[in-house]
Amino acid sequence: MAGEIEHKDSLGSEQIIKPGDVGFMTAGSGVTHTERTPIAKRDNSEFNIHGYQIWVALPKEKEEIEP
């Protein structure tokens, strides 16, 4: 595995996800989020990143739960 990515969301969470890490969130009733290149890596150099972002739908009765 290689690289890292920065997760930020509308709940105020900020997390650097590195090789071997797992980030898990439940959005429920509307959390917005973004994954971006960390500021420390924004120096025009090239680097590899490999990862998965997997979405799992909540059961219908839980779609509007608190995040």
PDB file of N, H, CA, C and O in Angstrom:
ATOM      1  N   MET A   1       0.842  -1.189   0.000  1.00  0.00           N
ATOM      2  CA  MET A   1       0.000   0.000   0.000  1.00  0.00           C
ATOM      3  C   MET A   1       0.879   1.241   0.000  1.00  0.00           C
ATOM      4  O   MET A   1       2.029   1.214   0.438  1.00  0.00           O
ATOM      5  N   ALA A   2       0.311   2.322  -0.500  1.00  0.00           N
ATOM      6  H   ALA A   2      -0.623   2.344  -0.856  1.00  0.00           H
ATOM      7  CA  ALA A   2       1.099   3.540  -0.611  1.00  0.00           C
ATOM      8  C   ALA A   2       0.209   4.757  -0.466  1.00  0.00           C
ATOM      9  O   ALA A   2      -1.002   4.683  -0.672  1.00  0.00           O
ATOM     10  N   GLY A   3       0.823   5.883  -0.107  1.00  0.00           N
ATOM     11  H   GLY A   3       1.807   5.943   0.061  1.00  0.00           H
ATOM     12  CA  GLY A   3       0.136   7.163  -0.089  1.00  0.00           C
ATOM     13  C   GLY A   3      -0.686   7.421   1.155  1.00  0.00           C
ATOM     14  O   GLY A   3      -0.734   6.603   2.073  1.00  0.00           O
ATOM     15  N   GLU A   4      -1.329   8.571   1.167  1.00  0.00           N
ATOM     16  H   GLU A   4      -1.291   9.236   0.421  1.00  0.00           H
ATOM     17  CA  GLU A   4      -2.236   8.932   2.244  1.00  0.00           C
ATOM     18  C   GLU A   4      -3.244   9.939   1.716  1.00  0.00           C
ATOM     19  O   GLU A   4      -2.999  10.613   0.716  1.00  0.00           O
ATOM     20  N   ILE A   5      -4.376  10.033   2.395  1.00  0.00           N
ATOM     21  H   ILE A   5      -4.575   9.485   3.208  1.00  0.00           H
ATOM     22  CA  ILE A   5      -5.453  10.925   1.975  1.00  0.00           C
ATOM     23  C   ILE A   5      -6.037  11.575   3.228  1.00  0.00           C
ATOM     24  O   ILE A   5      -6.058  10.966   4.298  1.00  0.00           O
ATOM     25  N   GLU A   6      -6.506  12.802   3.091  1.00  0.00           N
ATOM     26  H   GLU A   6      -6.489  13.296   2.222  1.00  0.00           H
ATOM     27  CA  GLU A   6      -7.089  13.509   4.227  1.00  0.00           C
ATOM     28  C   GLU A   6      -8.613  13.521   4.098  1.00  0.00           C
ATOM     29  O   GLU A   6      -9.160  13.967   3.089  1.00  0.00           O
ATOM     30  N   HIS A   7      -9.279  13.028   5.126  1.00  0.00           N
ATOM     31  H   HIS A   7      -8.835  12.666   5.945  1.00  0.00           H
ATOM     32  CA  HIS A   7     -10.745  13.027   5.191  1.00  0.00           C
ATOM     33  C   HIS A   7     -11.179  14.196   6.067  1.00  0.00           C
ATOM     34  O   HIS A   7     -10.642  14.393   7.157  1.00  0.00           O
ATOM     35  N   LYS A   8     -12.154  14.972   5.591  1.00  0.00           N
ATOM     36  H   LYS A   8     -12.591  14.812   4.706  1.00  0.00           H
ATOM     37  CA  LYS A   8     -12.811  16.010   6.385  1.00  0.00           C
ATOM     38  C   LYS A   8     -14.306  15.878   6.164  1.00  0.00           C
ATOM     39  O   LYS A   8     -14.746  15.528   5.069  1.00  0.00           O
ATOM     40  N   ASP A   9     -15.100  16.160   7.210  1.00  0.00           N
ATOM     41  H   ASP A   9     -14.743  16.444   8.100  1.00  0.00           H
ATOM     42  CA  ASP A   9     -16.549  16.107   7.026  1.00  0.00           C
ATOM     43  C   ASP A   9     -17.245  17.235   7.770  1.00  0.00           C
ATOM     44  O   ASP A   9     -16.634  17.964   8.551  1.00  0.00           O
ATOM     45  N   SER A  10     -18.540  17.359   7.505  1.00  0.00           N
ATOM     46  H   SER A  10     -19.037  16.767   6.871  1.00  0.00           H
ATOM     47  CA  SER A  10     -19.327  18.463   8.053  1.00  0.00           C
ATOM     48  C   SER A  10     -19.593  18.330   9.548  1.00  0.00           C
ATOM     49  O   SER A  10     -20.173  19.238  10.144  1.00  0.00           O
ATOM     50  N   LEU A  11     -19.187  17.231  10.168  1.00  0.00           N
ATOM     51  H   LEU A  11     -18.716  16.494   9.684  1.00  0.00           H
ATOM     52  CA  LEU A  11     -19.265  17.096  11.628  1.00  0.00           C
ATOM     53  C   LEU A  11     -18.018  17.655  12.301  1.00  0.00           C
ATOM     54  O   LEU A  11     -17.950  17.729  13.528  1.00  0.00           O
ATOM     55  N   GLY A  12     -17.020  18.052  11.488  1.00  0.00           N
ATOM     56  H   GLY A  12     -17.075  17.991  10.492  1.00  0.00           H
ATOM     57  CA  GLY A  12     -15.778  18.584  12.026  1.00  0.00           C
ATOM     58  C   GLY A  12     -14.670  17.548  12.149  1.00  0.00           C
ATOM     59  O   GLY A  12     -13.588  17.857  12.649  1.00  0.00           O
ATOM     60  N   SER A  13     -14.923  16.331  11.703  1.00  0.00           N
ATOM     61  H   SER A  13     -15.801  16.080  11.297  1.00  0.00           H
ATOM     62  CA  SER A  13     -13.901  15.289  11.765  1.00  0.00           C
ATOM     63  C   SER A  13     -12.832  15.542  10.714  1.00  0.00           C
ATOM     64  O   SER A  13     -13.135  15.877   9.569  1.00  0.00           O
ATOM     65  N   GLU A  14     -11.584  15.379  11.116  1.00  0.00           N
ATOM     66  H   GLU A  14     -11.338  15.107  12.046  1.00  0.00           H
ATOM     67  CA  GLU A  14     -10.453  15.455  10.193  1.00  0.00           C
ATOM     68  C   GLU A  14      -9.544  14.285  10.502  1.00  0.00           C
ATOM     69  O   GLU A  14      -9.208  14.042  11.661  1.00  0.00           O
ATOM     70  N   GLN A  15      -9.144  13.556   9.465  1.00  0.00           N
ATOM     71  H   GLN A  15      -9.417  13.754   8.524  1.00  0.00           H
ATOM     72  CA  GLN A  15      -8.351  12.354   9.680  1.00  0.00           C
ATOM     73  C   GLN A  15      -7.458  12.117   8.479  1.00  0.00           C
ATOM     74  O   GLN A  15      -7.910  12.194   7.336  1.00  0.00           O
ATOM     75  N   ILE A  16      -6.188  11.827   8.734  1.00  0.00           N
ATOM     76  H   ILE A  16      -5.821  11.764   9.662  1.00  0.00           H
ATOM     77  CA  ILE A  16      -5.279  11.390   7.680  1.00  0.00           C
ATOM     78  C   ILE A  16      -5.378   9.872   7.639  1.00  0.00           C
ATOM     79  O   ILE A  16      -5.139   9.206   8.646  1.00  0.00           O
ATOM     80  N   ILE A  17      -5.729   9.323   6.484  1.00  0.00           N
ATOM     81  H   ILE A  17      -5.923   9.864   5.666  1.00  0.00           H
ATOM     82  CA  ILE A  17      -5.848   7.876   6.313  1.00  0.00           C
ATOM     83  C   ILE A  17      -4.589   7.409   5.599  1.00  0.00           C
ATOM     84  O   ILE A  17      -4.293   7.832   4.482  1.00  0.00           O
ATOM     85  N   LYS A  18      -3.849   6.519   6.276  1.00  0.00           N
ATOM     86  H   LYS A  18      -4.090   6.175   7.184  1.00  0.00           H
ATOM     87  CA  LYS A  18      -2.561   6.028   5.780  1.00  0.00           C
ATOM     88  C   LYS A  18      -2.666   4.555   5.430  1.00  0.00           C
ATOM     89  O   LYS A  18      -3.663   3.912   5.757  1.00  0.00           O
ATOM     90  N   PRO A  19      -1.650   4.013   4.770  1.00  0.00           N
ATOM     91  CA  PRO A  19      -1.677   2.589   4.421  1.00  0.00           C
ATOM     92  C   PRO A  19      -1.985   1.712   5.637  1.00  0.00           C
ATOM     93  O   PRO A  19      -1.381   1.862   6.699  1.00  0.00           O
ATOM     94  N   GLY A  20      -2.927   0.804   5.458  1.00  0.00           N
ATOM     95  H   GLY A  20      -3.417   0.682   4.595  1.00  0.00           H
ATOM     96  CA  GLY A  20      -3.328  -0.108   6.519  1.00  0.00           C
ATOM     97  C   GLY A  20      -4.462   0.408   7.381  1.00  0.00           C
ATOM     98  O   GLY A  20      -5.042  -0.362   8.146  1.00  0.00           O
ATOM     99  N   ASP A  21      -4.803   1.702   7.281  1.00  0.00           N
ATOM    100  H   ASP A  21      -4.332   2.328   6.659  1.00  0.00           H
ATOM    101  CA  ASP A  21      -5.897   2.273   8.070  1.00  0.00           C
ATOM    102  C   ASP A  21      -7.243   1.950   7.441  1.00  0.00           C
ATOM    103  O   ASP A  21      -7.339   1.640   6.254  1.00  0.00           O
ATOM    104  N   VAL A  22      -8.268   2.029   8.261  1.00  0.00           N
ATOM    105  H   VAL A  22      -8.190   2.281   9.226  1.00  0.00           H
ATOM    106  CA  VAL A  22      -9.645   1.894   7.803  1.00  0.00           C
ATOM    107  C   VAL A  22     -10.429   3.055   8.396  1.00  0.00           C
ATOM    108  O   VAL A  22     -10.421   3.261   9.610  1.00  0.00           O
ATOM    109  N   GLY A  23     -11.097   3.804   7.547  1.00  0.00           N
ATOM    110  H   GLY A  23     -11.103   3.637   6.562  1.00  0.00           H
ATOM    111  CA  GLY A  23     -11.996   4.857   8.010  1.00  0.00           C
ATOM    112  C   GLY A  23     -13.421   4.365   7.829  1.00  0.00           C
ATOM    113  O   GLY A  23     -13.751   3.810   6.781  1.00  0.00           O
ATOM    114  N   PHE A  24     -14.276   4.557   8.833  1.00  0.00           N
ATOM    115  H   PHE A  24     -14.008   5.008   9.684  1.00  0.00           H
ATOM    116  CA  PHE A  24     -15.656   4.104   8.743  1.00  0.00           C
ATOM    117  C   PHE A  24     -16.552   5.215   9.247  1.00  0.00           C
ATOM    118  O   PHE A  24     -16.334   5.746  10.336  1.00  0.00           O
ATOM    119  N   MET A  25     -17.560   5.571   8.465  1.00  0.00           N
ATOM    120  H   MET A  25     -17.737   5.140   7.580  1.00  0.00           H
ATOM    121  CA  MET A  25     -18.508   6.594   8.897  1.00  0.00           C
ATOM    122  C   MET A  25     -19.916   6.187   8.510  1.00  0.00           C
ATOM    123  O   MET A  25     -20.127   5.502   7.508  1.00  0.00           O
ATOM    124  N   THR A  26     -20.871   6.614   9.309  1.00  0.00           N
ATOM    125  H   THR A  26     -20.699   7.170  10.123  1.00  0.00           H
ATOM    126  CA  THR A  26     -22.285   6.430   8.997  1.00  0.00           C
ATOM    127  C   THR A  26     -22.854   7.814   8.730  1.00  0.00           C
ATOM    128  O   THR A  26     -22.861   8.670   9.615  1.00  0.00           O
ATOM    129  N   ALA A  27     -23.327   8.031   7.521  1.00  0.00           N
ATOM    130  H   ALA A  27     -23.321   7.336   6.802  1.00  0.00           H
ATOM    131  CA  ALA A  27     -23.795   9.361   7.155  1.00  0.00           C
ATOM    132  C   ALA A  27     -25.194   9.652   7.686  1.00  0.00           C
ATOM    133  O   ALA A  27     -25.456  10.761   8.153  1.00  0.00           O
ATOM    134  N   GLY A  28     -26.082   8.688   7.624  1.00  0.00           N
ATOM    135  H   GLY A  28     -25.869   7.788   7.245  1.00  0.00           H
ATOM    136  CA  GLY A  28     -27.441   8.942   8.096  1.00  0.00           C
ATOM    137  C   GLY A  28     -28.066  10.133   7.398  1.00  0.00           C
ATOM    138  O   GLY A  28     -28.144  10.174   6.171  1.00  0.00           O
ATOM    139  N   SER A  29     -28.513  11.107   8.188  1.00  0.00           N
ATOM    140  H   SER A  29     -28.449  11.074   9.186  1.00  0.00           H
ATOM    141  CA  SER A  29     -29.261  12.234   7.629  1.00  0.00           C
ATOM    142  C   SER A  29     -28.377  13.378   7.175  1.00  0.00           C
ATOM    143  O   SER A  29     -28.562  14.515   7.609  1.00  0.00           O
ATOM    144  N   GLY A  30     -27.429  13.096   6.316  1.00  0.00           N
ATOM    145  H   GLY A  30     -27.279  12.172   5.964  1.00  0.00           H
ATOM    146  CA  GLY A  30     -26.760  14.162   5.595  1.00  0.00           C
ATOM    147  C   GLY A  30     -25.442  14.676   6.130  1.00  0.00           C
ATOM    148  O   GLY A  30     -25.366  15.827   6.559  1.00  0.00           O
ATOM    149  N   VAL A  31     -24.425  13.879   6.120  1.00  0.00           N
ATOM    150  H   VAL A  31     -24.487  12.944   5.771  1.00  0.00           H
ATOM    151  CA  VAL A  31     -23.077  14.347   6.399  1.00  0.00           C
ATOM    152  C   VAL A  31     -22.391  14.529   5.049  1.00  0.00           C
ATOM    153  O   VAL A  31     -22.410  13.631   4.208  1.00  0.00           O
ATOM    154  N   THR A  32     -21.791  15.689   4.850  1.00  0.00           N
ATOM    155  H   THR A  32     -21.776  16.419   5.533  1.00  0.00           H
ATOM    156  CA  THR A  32     -20.993  15.873   3.650  1.00  0.00           C
ATOM    157  C   THR A  32     -19.536  15.595   3.995  1.00  0.00           C
ATOM    158  O   THR A  32     -19.107  15.816   5.127  1.00  0.00           O
ATOM    159  N   HIS A  33     -18.778  15.110   3.019  1.00  0.00           N
ATOM    160  H   HIS A  33     -19.126  14.930   2.099  1.00  0.00           H
ATOM    161  CA  HIS A  33     -17.376  14.810   3.289  1.00  0.00           C
ATOM    162  C   HIS A  33     -16.550  14.945   2.025  1.00  0.00           C
ATOM    163  O   HIS A  33     -17.070  14.972   0.910  1.00  0.00           O
ATOM    164  N   THR A  34     -15.256  15.030   2.236  1.00  0.00           N
ATOM    165  H   THR A  34     -14.834  15.008   3.143  1.00  0.00           H
ATOM    166  CA  THR A  34     -14.317  15.137   1.134  1.00  0.00           C
ATOM    167  C   THR A  34     -13.046  14.385   1.482  1.00  0.00           C
ATOM    168  O   THR A  34     -12.668  14.292   2.649  1.00  0.00           O
ATOM    169  N   GLU A  35     -12.399  13.857   0.480  1.00  0.00           N
ATOM    170  H   GLU A  35     -12.707  13.933  -0.469  1.00  0.00           H
ATOM    171  CA  GLU A  35     -11.076  13.260   0.623  1.00  0.00           C
ATOM    172  C   GLU A  35     -10.158  14.018  -0.331  1.00  0.00           C
ATOM    173  O   GLU A  35     -10.435  14.138  -1.525  1.00  0.00           O
ATOM    174  N   ARG A  36      -9.066  14.521   0.220  1.00  0.00           N
ATOM    175  H   ARG A  36      -8.841  14.423   1.189  1.00  0.00           H
ATOM    176  CA  ARG A  36      -8.149  15.359  -0.557  1.00  0.00           C
ATOM    177  C   ARG A  36      -6.698  14.980  -0.270  1.00  0.00           C
ATOM    178  O   ARG A  36      -6.398  14.279   0.696  1.00  0.00           O
ATOM    179  N   THR A  37      -5.820  15.455  -1.121  1.00  0.00           N
ATOM    180  H   THR A  37      -6.063  16.025  -1.906  1.00  0.00           H
ATOM    181  CA  THR A  37      -4.394  15.326  -0.868  1.00  0.00           C
ATOM    182  C   THR A  37      -4.063  16.151   0.378  1.00  0.00           C
ATOM    183  O   THR A  37      -4.434  17.322   0.453  1.00  0.00           O
ATOM    184  N   PRO A  38      -3.371  15.558   1.355  1.00  0.00           N
ATOM    185  CA  PRO A  38      -2.986  16.332   2.550  1.00  0.00           C
ATOM    186  C   PRO A  38      -2.124  17.542   2.183  1.00  0.00           C
ATOM    187  O   PRO A  38      -1.343  17.483   1.233  1.00  0.00           O
ATOM    188  N   ILE A  39      -2.261  18.625   2.925  1.00  0.00           N
ATOM    189  H   ILE A  39      -2.895  18.673   3.697  1.00  0.00           H
ATOM    190  CA  ILE A  39      -1.526  19.858   2.642  1.00  0.00           C
ATOM    191  C   ILE A  39      -0.024  19.599   2.549  1.00  0.00           C
ATOM    192  O   ILE A  39       0.648  20.160   1.684  1.00  0.00           O
ATOM    193  N   ALA A  40       0.504  18.759   3.428  1.00  0.00           N
ATOM    194  H   ALA A  40      -0.042  18.303   4.131  1.00  0.00           H
ATOM    195  CA  ALA A  40       1.946  18.474   3.433  1.00  0.00           C
ATOM    196  C   ALA A  40       2.419  17.829   2.134  1.00  0.00           C
ATOM    197  O   ALA A  40       3.609  17.877   1.821  1.00  0.00           O
ATOM    198  N   LYS A  41       1.510  17.230   1.379  1.00  0.00           N
ATOM    199  H   LYS A  41       0.544  17.191   1.634  1.00  0.00           H
ATOM    200  CA  LYS A  41       1.876  16.565   0.116  1.00  0.00           C
ATOM    201  C   LYS A  41       1.638  17.455  -1.110  1.00  0.00           C
ATOM    202  O   LYS A  41       1.932  17.042  -2.232  1.00  0.00           O
ATOM    203  N   ARG A  42       1.117  18.657  -0.916  1.00  0.00           N
ATOM    204  H   ARG A  42       0.879  18.993  -0.005  1.00  0.00           H
ATOM    205  CA  ARG A  42       0.787  19.544  -2.036  1.00  0.00           C
ATOM    206  C   ARG A  42       1.979  20.402  -2.443  1.00  0.00           C
ATOM    207  O   ARG A  42       1.908  21.630  -2.409  1.00  0.00           O
ATOM    208  N   ASP A  43       3.063  19.753  -2.823  1.00  0.00           N
ATOM    209  H   ASP A  43       3.120  18.755  -2.850  1.00  0.00           H
ATOM    210  CA  ASP A  43       4.268  20.479  -3.191  1.00  0.00           C
ATOM    211  C   ASP A  43       4.669  20.208  -4.641  1.00  0.00           C
ATOM    212  O   ASP A  43       5.827  20.386  -5.017  1.00  0.00           O
ATOM    213  N   ASN A  44       3.717  19.782  -5.439  1.00  0.00           N
ATOM    214  H   ASN A  44       2.775  19.637  -5.134  1.00  0.00           H
ATOM    215  CA  ASN A  44       3.909  19.476  -6.853  1.00  0.00           C
ATOM    216  C   ASN A  44       4.762  18.241  -7.122  1.00  0.00           C
ATOM    217  O   ASN A  44       5.069  17.945  -8.277  1.00  0.00           O
ATOM    218  N   SER A  45       5.150  17.513  -6.070  1.00  0.00           N
ATOM    219  H   SER A  45       4.901  17.753  -5.132  1.00  0.00           H
ATOM    220  CA  SER A  45       5.845  16.250  -6.305  1.00  0.00           C
ATOM    221  C   SER A  45       4.794  15.169  -6.586  1.00  0.00           C
ATOM    222  O   SER A  45       3.623  15.319  -6.239  1.00  0.00           O
ATOM    223  N   GLU A  46       5.227  14.107  -7.206  1.00  0.00           N
ATOM    224  H   GLU A  46       6.179  13.985  -7.487  1.00  0.00           H
ATOM    225  CA  GLU A  46       4.305  13.023  -7.523  1.00  0.00           C
ATOM    226  C   GLU A  46       4.423  11.920  -6.480  1.00  0.00           C
ATOM    227  O   GLU A  46       5.514  11.638  -5.984  1.00  0.00           O
ATOM    228  N   PHE A  47       3.301  11.301  -6.152  1.00  0.00           N
ATOM    229  H   PHE A  47       2.415  11.530  -6.555  1.00  0.00           H
ATOM    230  CA  PHE A  47       3.303  10.152  -5.269  1.00  0.00           C
ATOM    231  C   PHE A  47       2.121   9.273  -5.633  1.00  0.00           C
ATOM    232  O   PHE A  47       1.137   9.743  -6.204  1.00  0.00           O
ATOM    233  N   ASN A  48       2.222   8.013  -5.304  1.00  0.00           N
ATOM    234  H   ASN A  48       3.021   7.631  -4.841  1.00  0.00           H
ATOM    235  CA  ASN A  48       1.144   7.062  -5.577  1.00  0.00           C
ATOM    236  C   ASN A  48       0.219   6.960  -4.382  1.00  0.00           C
ATOM    237  O   ASN A  48       0.632   7.123  -3.234  1.00  0.00           O
ATOM    238  N   ILE A  49      -1.033   6.688  -4.675  1.00  0.00           N
ATOM    239  H   ILE A  49      -1.369   6.556  -5.608  1.00  0.00           H
ATOM    240  CA  ILE A  49      -2.002   6.373  -3.629  1.00  0.00           C
ATOM    241  C   ILE A  49      -2.891   5.263  -4.161  1.00  0.00           C
ATOM    242  O   ILE A  49      -3.362   5.306  -5.297  1.00  0.00           O
ATOM    243  N   HIS A  50      -3.105   4.288  -3.330  1.00  0.00           N
ATOM    244  H   HIS A  50      -2.723   4.253  -2.407  1.00  0.00           H
ATOM    245  CA  HIS A  50      -3.962   3.169  -3.676  1.00  0.00           C
ATOM    246  C   HIS A  50      -4.930   2.967  -2.512  1.00  0.00           C
ATOM    247  O   HIS A  50      -4.514   2.976  -1.353  1.00  0.00           O
ATOM    248  N   GLY A  51      -6.183   2.791  -2.803  1.00  0.00           N
ATOM    249  H   GLY A  51      -6.521   2.784  -3.744  1.00  0.00           H
ATOM    250  CA  GLY A  51      -7.150   2.575  -1.732  1.00  0.00           C
ATOM    251  C   GLY A  51      -8.526   2.270  -2.296  1.00  0.00           C
ATOM    252  O   GLY A  51      -8.744   2.267  -3.507  1.00  0.00           O
ATOM    253  N   TYR A  52      -9.427   2.020  -1.397  1.00  0.00           N
ATOM    254  H   TYR A  52      -9.250   2.023  -0.412  1.00  0.00           H
ATOM    255  CA  TYR A  52     -10.816   1.738  -1.740  1.00  0.00           C
ATOM    256  C   TYR A  52     -11.715   2.660  -0.950  1.00  0.00           C
ATOM    257  O   TYR A  52     -11.445   2.953   0.214  1.00  0.00           O
ATOM    258  N   GLN A  53     -12.773   3.115  -1.571  1.00  0.00           N
ATOM    259  H   GLN A  53     -12.993   2.877  -2.517  1.00  0.00           H
ATOM    260  CA  GLN A  53     -13.858   3.775  -0.849  1.00  0.00           C
ATOM    261  C   GLN A  53     -15.105   2.969  -1.182  1.00  0.00           C
ATOM    262  O   GLN A  53     -15.546   2.917  -2.330  1.00  0.00           O
ATOM    263  N   ILE A  54     -15.655   2.352  -0.165  1.00  0.00           N
ATOM    264  H   ILE A  54     -15.297   2.395   0.768  1.00  0.00           H
ATOM    265  CA  ILE A  54     -16.801   1.453  -0.355  1.00  0.00           C
ATOM    266  C   ILE A  54     -18.008   2.043   0.361  1.00  0.00           C
ATOM    267  O   ILE A  54     -17.925   2.415   1.532  1.00  0.00           O
ATOM    268  N   TRP A  55     -19.110   2.123  -0.338  1.00  0.00           N
ATOM    269  H   TRP A  55     -19.177   1.820  -1.289  1.00  0.00           H
ATOM    270  CA  TRP A  55     -20.355   2.640   0.224  1.00  0.00           C
ATOM    271  C   TRP A  55     -21.294   1.469   0.484  1.00  0.00           C
ATOM    272  O   TRP A  55     -21.476   0.605  -0.375  1.00  0.00           O
ATOM    273  N   VAL A  56     -21.881   1.448   1.656  1.00  0.00           N
ATOM    274  H   VAL A  56     -21.734   2.149   2.353  1.00  0.00           H
ATOM    275  CA  VAL A  56     -22.857   0.423   2.012  1.00  0.00           C
ATOM    276  C   VAL A  56     -24.148   1.143   2.397  1.00  0.00           C
ATOM    277  O   VAL A  56     -24.140   1.996   3.285  1.00  0.00           O
ATOM    278  N   ALA A  57     -25.233   0.813   1.748  1.00  0.00           N
ATOM    279  H   ALA A  57     -25.240   0.121   1.027  1.00  0.00           H
ATOM    280  CA  ALA A  57     -26.515   1.455   2.036  1.00  0.00           C
ATOM    281  C   ALA A  57     -27.057   0.973   3.377  1.00  0.00           C
ATOM    282  O   ALA A  57     -26.997  -0.214   3.701  1.00  0.00           O
ATOM    283  N   LEU A  58     -27.588   1.923   4.150  1.00  0.00           N
ATOM    284  H   LEU A  58     -27.636   2.887   3.887  1.00  0.00           H
ATOM    285  CA  LEU A  58     -28.259   1.561   5.399  1.00  0.00           C
ATOM    286  C   LEU A  58     -29.614   0.942   5.076  1.00  0.00           C
ATOM    287  O   LEU A  58     -30.187   1.209   4.020  1.00  0.00           O
ATOM    288  N   PRO A  59     -30.123   0.119   5.981  1.00  0.00           N
ATOM    289  CA  PRO A  59     -31.491  -0.385   5.784  1.00  0.00           C
ATOM    290  C   PRO A  59     -32.466   0.798   5.690  1.00  0.00           C
ATOM    291  O   PRO A  59     -32.250   1.836   6.316  1.00  0.00           O
ATOM    292  N   LYS A  60     -33.516   0.637   4.923  1.00  0.00           N
ATOM    293  H   LYS A  60     -33.691  -0.206   4.415  1.00  0.00           H
ATOM    294  CA  LYS A  60     -34.485   1.703   4.666  1.00  0.00           C
ATOM    295  C   LYS A  60     -34.924   2.429   5.943  1.00  0.00           C
ATOM    296  O   LYS A  60     -35.010   3.657   5.955  1.00  0.00           O
ATOM    297  N   GLU A  61     -35.200   1.686   7.008  1.00  0.00           N
ATOM    298  H   GLU A  61     -35.131   0.689   6.998  1.00  0.00           H
ATOM    299  CA  GLU A  61     -35.695   2.284   8.266  1.00  0.00           C
ATOM    300  C   GLU A  61     -34.612   3.069   9.018  1.00  0.00           C
ATOM    301  O   GLU A  61     -34.919   3.746  10.000  1.00  0.00           O
ATOM    302  N   LYS A  62     -33.354   2.991   8.575  1.00  0.00           N
ATOM    303  H   LYS A  62     -33.105   2.441   7.777  1.00  0.00           H
ATOM    304  CA  LYS A  62     -32.276   3.709   9.246  1.00  0.00           C
ATOM    305  C   LYS A  62     -31.654   4.801   8.380  1.00  0.00           C
ATOM    306  O   LYS A  62     -30.652   5.401   8.769  1.00  0.00           O
ATOM    307  N   GLU A  63     -32.230   5.060   7.222  1.00  0.00           N
ATOM    308  H   GLU A  63     -33.044   4.572   6.906  1.00  0.00           H
ATOM    309  CA  GLU A  63     -31.646   6.029   6.291  1.00  0.00           C
ATOM    310  C   GLU A  63     -31.552   7.441   6.863  1.00  0.00           C
ATOM    311  O   GLU A  63     -30.655   8.188   6.472  1.00  0.00           O
ATOM    312  N   GLU A  64     -32.420   7.822   7.749  1.00  0.00           N
ATOM    313  H   GLU A  64     -33.148   7.214   8.066  1.00  0.00           H
ATOM    314  CA  GLU A  64     -32.439   9.194   8.283  1.00  0.00           C
ATOM    315  C   GLU A  64     -31.964   9.274   9.722  1.00  0.00           C
ATOM    316  O   GLU A  64     -32.316  10.223  10.422  1.00  0.00           O
ATOM    317  N   ILE A  65     -31.166   8.301  10.195  1.00  0.00           N
ATOM    318  H   ILE A  65     -30.880   7.531   9.626  1.00  0.00           H
ATOM    319  CA  ILE A  65     -30.670   8.343  11.565  1.00  0.00           C
ATOM    320  C   ILE A  65     -29.662   9.471  11.724  1.00  0.00           C
ATOM    321  O   ILE A  65     -29.151  10.006  10.741  1.00  0.00           O
ATOM    322  N   GLU A  66     -29.382   9.826  12.981  1.00  0.00           N
ATOM    323  H   GLU A  66     -29.797   9.391  13.780  1.00  0.00           H
ATOM    324  CA  GLU A  66     -28.358  10.827  13.250  1.00  0.00           C
ATOM    325  C   GLU A  66     -27.006  10.294  12.794  1.00  0.00           C
ATOM    326  O   GLU A  66     -26.724   9.108  12.969  1.00  0.00           O
ATOM    327  N   PRO A  67     -26.174  11.135  12.219  1.00  0.00           N
ATOM    328  CA  PRO A  67     -24.861  10.672  11.764  1.00  0.00           C
ATOM    329  C   PRO A  67     -23.949  10.318  12.932  1.00  0.00           C
ATOM    330  O   PRO A  67     -22.807   9.910  12.722  1.00  0.00           O
TER     331      PRO A  67
END
